[in-house]
């Protein structure tokens, strides 16, 4: 990684590294590393925990009247892979990930890799500058996401929203039908749809049965006119 690129990254994250080797490693994918210990995977592991701690602390401080269950829901939305990937893309850090030749031709970087970049950078910041450095980088990025999750009232729990609407307005409970599955046992995907009485809603794929059911619930909410999804994938519940 050239010095010019290092300076570009430091400018984006607003922090100057005492040990630039840490920053370089945060952008080395395992597909290009001589051995996996030289990749960003260990930094990603550490950064994930630091991210969770900072998110929990911000939620705890911002919402002193929330109970543990509500804080957990907000945290889940704030530190999700989707959220991390979105932050990475908004900063342009995903473009600087060093990939092996077999992956360089991809038009769009998978969300999991974009999320890993953010977590690796957080890990590097924590090691180089301590908790304060990681916190200083993350808080301006996390606070709007935490506030939006708190105000949304759903925190990405679309099954709960659909359950409440179905029971109160339709006097029926939604069911979830698995229509198909594919992939090896360790990485299986599921196609799920929602059924409410005799009505079946659009089916969606998910990387786990739990994720597929949540997305199927969202699809049902959209078809019922109770939610809309904008171009950035943000969900808004409608009155």
MIDREN-44414 format. One line per 8 residues: for each residue x, y, z of N, C-alpha, C, O, CB. Coordinates in steps of 0.1 Angstrom, whole numbers. Atoms other than C-alpha are relative to their C-alpha. Glycine has a CB too. Example, Ala and Ser with C-alpha at 12.3 -4.5 7.8 and 13.67 -1.06 7.14 Angstrom:
// MIDREN-44414
9:-12:0:123:-45:78:9:12:0:19:12:7:-10:0:12; -9:-11:0:137:-11:71:-8:11:8:-3:22:9:4:5:-14
// end
This chain:
// MIDREN-44414
8:-12:0:0:0:0:9:13:0:18:14:9:-10:0:12; -8:-12:2:15:33:-11:-3:10:11:-14:10:17:-3:7:-14; 2:-10:-11:20:62:14:-12:9:-3:-19:14:6:13:8:2; 11:-9:4:-4:83:-6:-14:-6:4:-23:1:8:0:2:-15; 13:7:-4:-32:57:0:-2:0:15:-13:2:20:0:-14:-5; 1:0:-15:-24:55:37:-5:14:4:-13:15:13:14:-3:6; 4:-13:-3:-27:93:39:-15:3:-4:-22:10:3:9:10:-7; 14:-1:4:-60:91:20:-10:-6:10:-20:0:14:-2:-6:-14
8:7:-10:-74:66:45:0:8:13:-11:9:19:5:-14:2; -1:-7:-13:-62:86:75:-8:13:-1:-14:17:9:14:4:3; 8:-12:2:-79:117:60:-15:-4:1:-23:4:7:3:6:-13; 14:4:0:-112:98:56:-4:-3:15:-15:1:19:-2:-13:-8; 4:4:-14:-112:84:92:4:10:10:0:9:22:7:-13:3; -3:-11:-9:-97:115:108:9:-4:11:8:1:22:-12:5:6; -9:5:-10:-69:98:126:14:-3:-7:14:-9:-18:-5:-12:8; -13:3:5:-31:96:121:6:-12:8:7:-11:20:9:12:0
-5:12:-6:-16:61:128:15:2:4:23:6:-4:-2:-12:-9; -14:1:-4:16:58:149:6:-12:-7:18:-12:-10:1:-1:15; -5:12:7:19:23:134:-8:-2:-13:-18:-9:-12:-1:-12:10; 7:2:12:9:24:98:-2:-14:-5:-10:-17:-13:7:8:-11; 2:15:3:14:-14:95:-14:-5:4:-19:-13:-3:11:-8:7; 13:4:-5:-18:-18:115:-11:4:-10:-20:-4:-14:-3:6:14; 10:-5:10:-37:3:90:1:-7:-13:-10:-11:-19:2:15:-2; -2:8:13:-22:-15:60:-7:-14:2:-14:-18:-8:14:-2:-3
6:14:-2:-33:-49:75:-15:0:0:-21:-9:-4:5:-6:13; 14:-1:0:-68:-37:79:-6:-1:-14:-18:-4:-15:-5:13:7; 5:0:14:-72:-36:41:6:-12:-8:4:-12:-20:4:13:-6; -5:12:7:-55:-69:33:-10:-12:1:-11:-17:12:14:-4:6; 10:12:0:-81:-96:24:8:-13:-1:19:-13:-6:-10:1:-12; -7:13:-1:-72:-132:30:4:-6:-14:13:-14:-15:-8:-10:7; -3:6:13:-73:-139:-8:13:5:-6:18:0:-15:-11:5:-9; -13:-6:5:-41:-118:-13:11:-2:11:23:0:7:-2:14:-3
-10:2:-10:-23:-125:20:8:-12:-2:3:-23:-6:-6:0:14; -9:12:2:7:-149:20:-5:-11:10:-4:-22:7:14:4:3; 6:9:-9:-9:-165:51:-11:8:7:-11:20:8:10:-6:10; 12:-6:-5:-42:-158:68:3:9:12:-4:19:15:-11:-10:4; -4:-9:-11:-25:-143:99:5:14:-5:5:23:3:11:-7:8; -4:-13:5:-13:-115:76:-12:8:-6:-10:19:-11:11:-2:-11; 12:-6:6:-48:-107:65:-7:9:11:-2:10:22:-10:-10:-6; 7:-8:-9:-74:-84:82:-9:-8:10:-17:-1:17:-7:11:-7
10:8:-7:-93:-113:98:1:2:15:-10:3:22:1:-14:-3; -1:-2:-14:-79:-109:133:-4:14:5:-11:16:15:15:-3:5; 5:-14:-3:-85:-71:133:-15:1:-1:-21:8:7:7:10:-10; 15:1:1:-120:-78:121:-7:-5:12:-17:0:17:-4:-8:-13; 5:7:-12:-126:-101:151:0:10:12:-10:11:19:9:-12:3; -1:-10:-11:-114:-74:175:-9:12:-2:-16:16:7:15:5:2; 8:-12:3:-131:-45:158:-15:-3:2:-22:6:6:2:4:-14; 15:3:-2:-165:-63:159:-4:2:15:-14:7:18:-2:-15:-4
3:-2:-14:-163:-64:197:1:14:5:-7:19:13:10:-8:9; -1:-14:-3:-151:-28:200:-12:8:-5:-18:16:2:13:6:-6; 12:-6:6:-180:-17:177:-12:-3:9:-19:7:12:-2:-5:-14; 12:4:-9:-205:-36:199:0:8:13:-10:13:18:0:-14:2; -1:-7:-13:-192:-20:231:-3:15:-2:-10:21:6:15:-1:5; 2:-15:2:-192:16:217:-15:2:-3:-21:12:2:8:5:-12; 14:-2:3:-227:11:203:-9:-2:13:-18:6:15:-5:-11:-11; 8:2:-12:-240:-3:236:2:12:10:-8:16:16:5:-13:7
-2:-11:-9:-224:26:255:-8:12:-5:-14:20:3:15:4:1; 8:-12:5:-240:52:232:-15:-2:2:-22:8:6:3:2:-15; 14:2:-2:-274:36:234:-4:2:15:-14:8:18:-4:-14:-5; 2:-2:-14:-271:34:272:-1:14:4:-9:18:12:11:-8:8; -1:-15:-4:-262:71:275:-11:8:-7:-16:17:0:14:5:-4; 10:-8:7:-286:84:249:-15:-3:4:-23:6:4:1:-3:-15; 14:4:-3:-317:65:261:0:-6:14:-2:-18:16:-5:-10:-10; -1:5:-13:-316:63:299:-13:-7:5:-13:-13:15:3:12:9
12:6:-4:-352:52:301:-4:-13:-7:-14:-19:-4:-12:10:-2; 3:12:7:-350:22:278:4:-12:8:14:-12:15:7:0:-14; -3:13:-6:-351:-13:291:9:-8:-9:12:-5:-20:-13:-8:2; -10:8:7:-326:-40:281:-4:-5:-13:3:-5:-23:5:-11:9; 5:6:12:-348:-56:255:0:10:-11:4:7:-23:-13:-6:2; 0:-11:10:-353:-23:236:14:4:-4:16:7:-16:-8:12:5; -14:-4:4:-316:-14:238:6:-11:-9:14:-8:-18:8:2:13; -6:10:8:-307:-48:224:-5:0:-14:3:-2:-24:-4:-14:6
5:-1:14:-330:-43:194:7:11:-8:10:10:-19:-15:2:0; -7:-11:7:-314:-9:186:14:-4:-3:19:-1:-14:-1:12:9; -13:4:2:-280:-24:190:1:-9:-12:10:-7:-21:6:-7:12; 0:10:12:-288:-52:165:-1:8:-13:6:4:-23:-12:-9:1; 1:-8:13:-298:-26:139:13:8:-2:17:10:-14:-12:9:1; -11:-10:2:-268:-3:146:13:-8:-4:22:-2:-10:3:7:13; -13:7:2:-240:-30:144:-2:-12:-11:7:-20:-12:5:-6:13; 3:10:10:-256:-52:117:10:0:-12:16:11:-14:-14:0:-5
-9:0:12:-235:-63:87:-5:10:-11:4:17:-17:0:-14:-6; 5:-9:10:-258:-43:65:4:15:3:8:22:-5:-15:-1:-1; -3:-14:-4:-252:-11:85:15:2:-1:19:13:-6:-4:2:15; -15:-1:2:-214:-17:86:4:2:-14:12:10:-18:7:-12:6; -3:-1:14:-213:-22:49:-4:13:-6:3:19:-14:-7:-11:-8; 4:-13:5:-233:10:43:9:11:4:12:20:-3:-14:2:5; -10:-10:-5:-209:30:65:12:-1:-9:18:10:-13:3:-2:15; -13:2:8:-179:15:46:-2:7:-14:7:14:-18:3:-14:-1
2:-6:14:-194:25:12:-2:15:1:3:21:-8:-13:-7:-6; 2:-15:-1:-204:60:24:13:7:1:15:18:-3:-9:3:11; -13:-6:-1:-168:66:33:10:-3:-11:20:3:-13:7:-5:13; -8:4:11:-154:50:2:11:-9:4:20:-12:-4:6:12:-6; -11:9:-4:-132:26:22:0:-13:-7:10:-20:-8:-1:-2:15; 1:13:7:-145:-5:3:9:0:-13:13:-10:-17:-14:-3:-3; -8:0:12:-126:7:-28:15:-2:2:22:-5:-7:-2:14:-7; -14:0:-3:-93:5:-10:4:-14:5:16:-16:8:4:10:10
-3:14:-5:-96:-32:1:9:-7:-10:6:-7:-22:-13:-8:2; -9:7:9:-67:-52:-14:-4:-15:-1:-5:-22:8:15:0:6; 6:14:3:-81:-84:-30:10:-8:-9:18:-2:-16:-13:2:-7; -7:9:9:-66:-114:-48:-5:2:-14:-16:7:-16:-1:-14:5; 3:-2:14:-67:-115:-86:-14:-6:-3:-21:-1:-11:10:-6:-9; 13:7:2:-97:-139:-85:-12:7:4:-23:4:0:0:-13:6; 11:-8:-5:-118:-114:-67:0:14:-6:-10:22:-3:0:0:15; -1:-14:4:-107:-82:-84:-10:4:-11:-13:16:-13:14:3:-5
10:-3:11:-132:-85:-113:-14:2:5:-22:6:-3:1:-11:-9; 13:-2:-5:-162:-82:-90:-5:14:-2:2:23:2:-1:-5:14; 5:-13:2:-184:-53:-100:-4:7:13:-1:18:15:-12:-1:-9; 4:-5:-13:-198:-49:-65:6:-8:11:5:-21:11:-15:1:1; -6:8:-11:-180:-59:-33:-12:-5:9:-21:3:13:9:9:8; 10:5:-9:-202:-82:-12:-1:7:13:9:11:18:2:-15:2; 2:-7:-13:-217:-66:19:8:-5:11:13:3:19:-15:0:4; -8:6:-11:-199:-90:41:15:5:0:21:7:11:0:-15:-1
-14:-5:1:-165:-78:28:1:14:3:10:19:10:5:-3:-14; 1:-14:-3:-175:-42:30:-1:2:16:6:11:21:-12:7:-6; 2:-1:-15:-186:-47:67:13:-4:6:17:2:16:-11:-10:4; -13:4:-6:-153:-65:74:10:11:0:19:12:9:5:-13:-7; -10:-11:1:-133:-35:62:-2:10:12:7:14:19:-2:8:-13; 3:-9:-11:-151:-13:88:5:-6:13:12:1:21:-15:4:0; -3:6:-12:-146:-37:116:16:-1:2:21:0:12:-6:-14:1; -15:1:0:-109:-42:107:6:14:3:16:15:11:6:-5:-14
-5:-14:-3:-103:-4:107:-3:3:15:6:9:21:-8:10:-9; 3:-2:-14:-120:-2:141:10:-7:9:15:-1:19:-14:-4:4; -10:7:-8:-97:-29:154:14:6:0:21:7:10:1:-14:-5; -12:-7:2:-67:-11:140:1:13:8:11:16:15:3:3:-14; 1:-13:-8:-78:22:156:2:-3:15:9:4:22:-13:7:-3; 0:4:-14:-83:5:189:15:-4:5:19:1:15:-9:-12:3; -14:5:-3:-48:-11:189:10:12:0:19:13:8:5:-11:-9; -9:-11:2:-31:21:177:-2:12:10:7:18:15:0:5:-14
3:-12:-8:-49:48:197:-9:-3:12:-13:7:19:-7:10:-8; 8:3:-11:-70:30:223:-15:2:-2:-19:5:-14:4:8:12; 15:-1:1:-107:32:230:-4:13:-5:-13:15:-13:-6:-3:14; 4:-13:4:-108:69:225:1:3:-15:-7:9:-21:9:11:8; -2:-1:14:-95:67:190:-12:-6:-8:-17:-1:-17:13:-6:-5; 11:7:6:-121:41:180:-13:7:2:-21:9:-7:-1:-14:5; 13:-7:-4:-149:60:198:-1:13:-8:-12:17:-13:0:3:15; 0:-12:8:-139:93:181:-4:-2:-14:-11:7:-20:13:7:1
3:3:14:-142:77:147:-14:-4:-1:-21:0:-11:9:-11:-5; 13:7:1:-174:58:154:-12:8:4:-23:8:-3:0:-12:7; 12:-7:-6:-197:81:174:-7:8:-10:-19:8:-11:5:8:12; 7:-8:10:-204:106:146:-8:-9:-11:-18:-4:-16:9:9:-7; 6:9:10:-212:76:123:-12:-7:6:-22:-10:-1:10:-9:-6; 10:9:-6:-232:56:148:-13:7:5:-24:2:4:6:-8:11; 11:-7:-6:-254:82:165:-12:2:-9:-23:0:-4:5:14:5; 12:-1:9:-276:90:135:-7:-13:-2:-19:-14:-3:3:6:-13
6:13:3:-281:53:129:-8:-5:13:-19:-11:11:11:-11:-3; 6:4:-13:-289:46:166:-13:8:2:-23:2:6:9:3:12; 12:-8:-2:-314:75:167:-11:-4:-10:-22:-4:-7:4:15:-2; 10:4:10:-331:64:135:-6:-13:4:-18:-15:2:7:-1:-14; 5:12:-4:-334:29:148:-10:1:12:-20:-6:13:11:-10:4; 9:-3:-12:-349:42:181:-13:6:-4:-23:3:1:7:8:10; 13:-7:4:-374:64:163:-8:-9:-9:-21:-7:-10:4:13:-8; 8:8:9:-384:38:138:-10:-9:7:-21:-12:1:9:-9:-9
9:9:-7:-400:16:164:0:-14:-4:-7:-22:3:-14:5:-1; 0:14:4:-392:-16:146:13:-6:1:14:-19:3:-5:-1:-15; -14:6:-2:-354:-20:148:2:-12:-9:9:-22:-4:3:-3:14; -1:11:9:-356:-43:118:-7:-13:4:-5:-23:-2:15:-3:-2; 7:12:-5:-379:-67:137:-14:0:-7:-24:3:-1:-2:0:15; 12:-1:8:-405:-69:109:-10:-11:3:-22:-9:1:4:-1:-15; 9:11:-4:-419:-102:121:-9:5:12:-21:2:12:7:-12:5; 8:-6:-11:-430:-84:153:-11:10:-4:-22:9:0:9:6:11
9:-10:5:-446:-55:134:-12:-7:-7:-23:-4:-5:7:9:-9; 11:7:8:-465:-79:111:-9:-8:9:-21:-9:7:7:-10:-10; 8:7:-10:-476:-101:140:-10:9:7:-22:5:8:9:-7:10; 9:-9:-7:-490:-71:158:-12:4:-9:-23:5:-5:8:12:5; 11:-5:10:-509:-58:127:-9:-12:-3:-22:-9:-3:7:5:-13; 9:12:4:-522:-93:118:-10:-3:11:-22:-6:8:8:-12:-4; 9:4:-11:-536:-100:152:-10:11:3:-21:8:7:8:-3:12; 9:-11:-4:-551:-66:158:-10:4:-11:-21:7:-8:8:12:4
8:-5:11:-564:-58:123:-7:-12:-7:-18:-10:-12:8:8:-9; 6:11:8:-570:-92:107:-4:-12:8:-11:-21:3:11:-5:-10; 4:10:-10:-575:-113:138:5:-14:-5:-1:-24:-3:-15:-1:1; -7:12:4:-551:-139:123:15:2:3:20:13:4:-2:-3:-15; -14:0:-2:-515:-148:129:7:-4:-13:3:-13:-19:4:-10:12; -7:4:13:-490:-149:100:8:-13:2:13:-16:13:10:12:-4; -8:12:0:-473:-181:91:11:1:-10:11:9:-19:-8:-13:-3; -12:0:8:-439:-187:75:2:-13:-7:5:-23:0:12:5:8
-2:13:8:-435:-213:47:13:0:-7:16:10:-15:-12:-2:-10; -13:1:7:-401:-224:35:-3:-7:-13:-7:-19:-13:10:-8:8; 3:5:13:-405:-229:-2:12:-8:-7:10:-17:-15:-5:11:-9; -11:6:7:-370:-239:-12:13:3:9:13:12:17:2:6:-14; -13:-3:-6:-334:-241:1:11:-5:-9:9:-14:-17:1:-7:14; -11:4:9:-300:-244:-16:13:3:8:13:10:17:-1:8:-13; -14:-1:-6:-263:-246:-8:3:-11:10:-5:-18:14:0:14:7; -5:10:-9:-242:-267:14:-5:2:14:-10:13:17:16:-1:1
6:-1:-13:-252:-274:50:6:12:8:-1:18:16:3:-13:8; -6:-11:-8:-227:-248:64:-3:14:-6:0:24:1:15:-2:1; 3:-14:6:-239:-220:41:-13:-1:-8:-14:2:-20:11:4:-10; 12:2:6:-275:-228:33:-9:13:-1:-8:21:8:-8:-11:7; 9:-12:2:-300:-202:19:-14:-6:-1:-16:-17:-5:4:8:-13; 14:5:-1:-337:-204:23:-9:10:-7:-8:22:-6:-4:-1:15; 11:-8:6:-367:-191:3:-13:-1:8:-18:-12:10:-2:-5:-15; 12:0:-10:-396:-181:26:-10:10:-5:-7:20:-10:5:3:14
11:-10:2:-430:-165:22:-9:0:12:-8:-9:20:-8:-4:-13; 10:-1:-11:-456:-153:46:-14:-4:-5:-18:0:-17:0:15:5; 14:4:2:-491:-167:47:-9:6:11:-6:3:23:-2:-15:-2; 10:-5:-10:-520:-149:65:-13:-5:-5:-19:1:-15:1:16:2; 12:6:5:-551:-170:62:2:-6:-13:11:-15:-15:-12:11:-1; -1:5:14:-556:-178:25:9:8:-9:12:4:-20:-14:-1:-6; -8:-9:8:-533:-150:13:15:-3:2:20:-4:13:-3:15:4; -15:2:0:-497:-157:3:7:12:-6:3:17:-16:3:-13:-8
-8:-11:5:-472:-129:-1:13:-4:-7:17:-16:-6:3:10:12; -12:3:8:-441:-126:-22:11:-7:8:14:-4:20:6:12:-6; -11:7:-7:-412:-150:-14:13:7:-2:15:14:-12:0:-15:-6; -13:-6:0:-377:-139:-6:11:-10:4:7:-20:11:1:13:8; -11:9:-4:-343:-156:-2:7:7:12:8:19:13:10:-2:-11; -8:-5:-11:-322:-152:30:11:-10:3:10:-22:0:-9:2:12; -12:9:-3:-288:-165:42:-2:-8:12:7:-16:15:12:9:1; 4:9:-11:-305:-181:72:-15:0:0:-21:9:-6:6:5:14
14:0:0:-340:-191:79:-6:12:8:-16:18:4:-5:-13:7; 4:-11:-8:-343:-164:105:0:13:-8:-9:21:-8:9:2:12; -1:-12:9:-331:-137:80:-11:0:-10:-17:10:-13:14:1:-6; 10:1:11:-354:-150:53:-14:3:5:-22:9:-1:0:-14:-6; 13:-3:-5:-384:-149:76:-2:15:3:-13:21:1:-2:-8:14; 1:-14:-2:-376:-113:86:-3:8:-13:-11:17:-14:13:6:7; 1:-6:13:-373:-103:49:-14:-3:-6:-20:5:-13:11:-4:-9; 13:4:5:-405:-122:41:-11:9:7:-21:13:1:-3:-15:2
9:-8:-7:-423:-103:68:0:15:-5:-10:21:-6:4:0:15; -1:-13:6:-410:-70:54:-7:0:-14:-14:10:-17:15:4:-2; 7:1:13:-422:-81:19:-15:1:2:-22:8:-6:4:-12:-7; 15:0:-3:-457:-87:34:-4:14:4:-15:18:0:-3:-11:10; 4:-14:-5:-457:-53:51:0:10:-12:-9:18:-12:10:5:10; 0:-9:12:-448:-36:18:-12:-3:-8:-19:7:-13:13:-3:-9; 11:4:8:-475:-55:-1:-13:4:7:-23:7:0:-1:-15:-3; 12:-4:-7:-500:-46:26:-1:16:1:-11:21:7:0:-6:15
0:-15:-1:-491:-9:23:4:6:13:1:17:16:-13:5:-4; -4:-5:-14:-476:-7:58:14:4:1:18:9:11:-3:-12:9; -14:-3:0:-440:-2:48:5:4:-14:-1:-1:-24:9:-11:6; -7:-3:13:-418:12:20:15:0:2:20:3:13:-5:13:-5; -14:1:-1:-382:7:12:6:10:-11:2:9:-22:5:-14:-3; -5:-10:10:-362:36:-4:12:-6:-8:15:-18:-6:4:13:7; -10:5:9:-334:33:-29:13:-4:7:21:-12:2:4:11:-9; -11:5:-8:-308:29:-1:-3:-12:9:6:-16:16:5:12:8
3:12:-8:-326:0:14:-6:4:14:-8:-5:22:11:-8:2; 5:-4:-12:-339:21:43:-15:-3:1:-22:0:-9:3:14:3; 14:4:-1:-373:9:56:-7:11:9:-2:16:19:-2:-13:7; 9:-9:-7:-401:33:67:-13:-6:2:-20:-9:-8:0:14:-7; 13:4:-3:-432:22:84:-10:11:-3:-8:22:1:-2:-6:14; 11:-10:4:-464:39:71:-11:-1:10:-14:-11:16:-5:-2:-14; 11:-1:-9:-493:50:92:-12:-9:-6:-22:-10:0:-5:14:2
// end
